Every structure is written in structure tokens, then in C-alpha cells.
Amino acid sequence: MYDKLDYKPLISTAEALELVQFRTLKDSYIAQDIYNEYKKTETKEYSLAWVLGIIWNAGRIQGIREERSKRKSDNKNSATNRV
């Protein structure tokens, strides 16, 4: 079976901590919203690591979607520029 979660992280823990200075208030609000919605579920697991994993995964998905959108846009632009 294909494991969608089997990937190699491209950022180290140390690098993530170094990049914390680039976070925005919006990032914090999004993380808080995710946490608040998660608390509404009937899941009994409320550990910090569990919630951070959910937020990490949401960030991965956001990044993947941004890259796909960028590629799609780039492909459309290159196709229209062809003669």
C-alpha cells in the first residue's frame, strides 16, 4: 500500500527554529483556528505533539497546493507565449 506520509522532511528542527522570526500574525491565527476546531472533535488525544502534527501537516498541504498552483499558472503563461 502506498504510504502518503512517507516523505523526507526538507527542513530540520534547528532550521525551523531559526526561521521562526519570519512567521506572521496570520500564521498564528491560522494555527489557533486549527487548534480550536480540533478541540471541537470527539478525539480524546489533546497532546501538544498531536496538535503540532496536525498543524505541520496543514502547512505541508498548503505548500503543496501553492506549488501546484504556481506550476499551473506557469504552464498557462508559457503556453500562451508560444507562437
N, C-alpha and C positions, 0 to 999 in steps of 0.2 A: 504494500500500500504506500502511496506517495505521502510523505510527511511534509506538509506545508510549513511546519515550524522548524524544519531542519535547515538552518541557514547560518552563515558565518557573520557575526556582527562586524561591521566596518568601523566601529568606534569603540575605543577602550573605555573602561570606567574612569581612568585618570583623565582622558581627553574630555569625556562628558562633564567632569567636574570643572575642567579648565574653561569649557565653553558656556558655563552657567551664566557668565556675565552678559551673554547675548540673548538671554531669554527676555520675553516681553511680558507686560502685564496681561495681555491677551492670552499668552501661553498658560499663565497661572489660572486665569478664569476658566479656560477650557479644561484644564486638569481638575479643577474644583468641580466643574459641572459633571465630568465623568465620574468622579468620586461620589457626588450626591446622587446621581442616577443609579450607580452601583449599590448604594446603601438601600435603595428602594426595592431591590430584588430580594427574593426569598433565600438567596445564598447565605449560608452561615459563615462563610470564610471572609473575615474582615481584616486579615493581617496586612500590614503595611506593604510587605513584599508582593502580596497578591494584587493589591490595588495598583502598585507601581508597575507590575507586569501588564496590567490592563492598559494603563496609560502609555507605557512603552510600545505596546502593540498598536495602539491607536496612532501613535506617532509614525510607526513604520508604515502603516496603511496610508496615512496622509502623504508621506514622502513618495511612496509607490505611485499613488494617484497623481501627485504633482508631476512626477517624471513622465508618466504615461500621457498626461495632458500636454506637457511640453513637447514630447515627441510627436504627438498627433498634430499639434499646431505647426511644428517644424516641417512635418511631412506635407501638410496642406500648403504651406508657404513655398516649399521647394517645388511642388507640383505646379503651382500657378505661375512660377517664374520660368518654367520651361517653355521653350518655343516649339 
